[in-house]
Amino acid sequence: MGGFFKPRTDGVDLFVRLTPRSSADTVEGIATSADGSSHLKARVRAVPEDGAANAALEKLIATWLGRPKRDVTVTAGATSRLKTLRISGDAGEIAAAIVARTDPGASA
């Protein structure tokens, strides 16, 4: 597992493919693109206008990881479906939370 997030000194970069205008706000798991890159799949009900979908994604990921919303920011791909989110904080703790939420075999 891996490739869909990258630890940094000040947190973690998480790579996400966002689908707006969905029926629910949810994280669906890990997917691999045709180019071989991995990303987390997420859906939000918000529309992709005036940053609403990005704000909904930040809130969704913060809740999903049990982090304050202020710790999650879209840093790349604001107008694209493929986004990079910066999750600020202890990189080891955040990475462990991501693995626990995405790997059914991981011990939480």
URLIN-V691678 format. One record per residue. N is the residue number from 1. PSI is psi in degrees with one decimal (none if undefined). OMEGA is omega in whole degrees, 0 to 359 (none if undefined). Layout:
BEGIN
N_PSI_OMEGA / N_PSI_OMEGA
END
This chain:
BEGIN
1_150.4_179 / 2_-175.7_180 / 3_-22.1_180 / 4_-1.4_170 / 5_157.6_184 / 6_116.8_177 / 7_145.2_177 / 8_173.0_179 / 9_-28.3_183 / 10_14.1_180 / 11_-142.3_183 / 12_140.9_169 / 13_127.0_181 / 14_128.7_182 / 15_124.2_189 / 16_140.6_169 / 17_116.0_186 / 18_134.4_172 / 19_109.6_177 / 20_175.9_179 / 21_39.0_179 / 22_173.2_179 / 23_-12.8_181 / 24_158.3_173 / 25_115.3_184 / 26_153.2_171 / 27_124.9_188 / 28_-10.2_180 / 29_-163.9_185 / 30_140.6_176 / 31_160.6_178 / 32_130.8_179 / 33_168.9_179 / 34_-30.0_180 / 35_0.7_177 / 36_-5.6_180 / 37_147.0_180 / 38_152.1_177 / 39_161.1_175 / 40_134.6_178 / 41_131.0_179 / 42_150.4_177 / 43_141.1_175 / 44_153.2_179 / 45_-24.7_184 / 46_153.2_177 / 47_153.9_181 / 48_57.8_179 / 49_137.3_177 / 50_31.5_177 / 51_8.2_183 / 52_-42.6_181 / 53_-38.9_178 / 54_-42.8_178 / 55_-40.8_179 / 56_-37.9_178 / 57_-44.4_178 / 58_-44.8_179 / 59_-44.0_180 / 60_-49.2_183 / 61_-39.2_177 / 62_-46.5_179 / 63_-44.6_181 / 64_-37.1_181 / 65_-3.1_181 / 66_35.6_181 / 67_157.8_172 / 68_145.0_181 / 69_-32.3_181 / 70_-18.0_181 / 71_-8.8_185 / 72_124.1_183 / 73_135.6_172 / 74_119.7_182 / 75_-15.2_178 / 76_147.6_177 / 77_29.7_184 / 78_-33.9_181 / 79_13.6_181 / 80_161.0_174 / 81_-30.8_178 / 82_120.6_187 / 83_156.0_170 / 84_125.9_177 / 85_133.7_174 / 86_124.3_176 / 87_110.3_184 / 88_144.8_178 / 89_-160.4_180 / 90_116.3_186 / 91_-40.3_180 / 92_-42.1_180 / 93_-43.2_180 / 94_-45.2_179 / 95_-41.2_179 / 96_-39.4_179 / 97_-40.2_179 / 98_-46.4_180 / 99_-44.0_181 / 100_-35.1_182 / 101_-20.7_184 / 102_-16.8_182 / 103_106.7_182 / 104_-22.3_181 / 105_-6.6_182 / 106_143.4_177 / 107_127.1_183 / 108_none_none
END
